[in-house]
Amino acid sequence: MTGLLAIDHGDGLITSSAHLARVLVRQGELVLRGQPVAITGYSGLDSLVTFPWGIPHIHFNVWLDGQPTDPFARSWVPGEETLWEG
């Protein structure tokens, strides 16, 4: 399987990675912390637009309760909370 991987972390948190060369887990599989889940790749529209100069990369996205979320929000800015603290 190639291209896209979405992981449901529970409590409304979902992450996804795109432009993958290979997904290493199967749908419904329990993923453990630190477990490799995919190999970076060069696929999708990016590969068409930047060929032959593009490089393997991953587009990483985070959703919380169905809303796009910045996991690295600046916690010192009012109204911004990072998912990785607290």
Secondary structure as GFF3:
##gff-version 3
##sequence-region A 1 86
A	DSSP	beta_strand	3	10	.	.	.	ID=ss1
A	DSSP	beta_strand	13	23	.	.	.	ID=ss2
A	DSSP	beta_strand	38	40	.	.	.	ID=ss3
A	DSSP	alpha_helix	45	50	.	.	.	ID=ss4
A	DSSP	beta_strand	59	64	.	.	.	ID=ss5
A	DSSP	beta_strand	67	68	.	.	.	ID=ss6
###
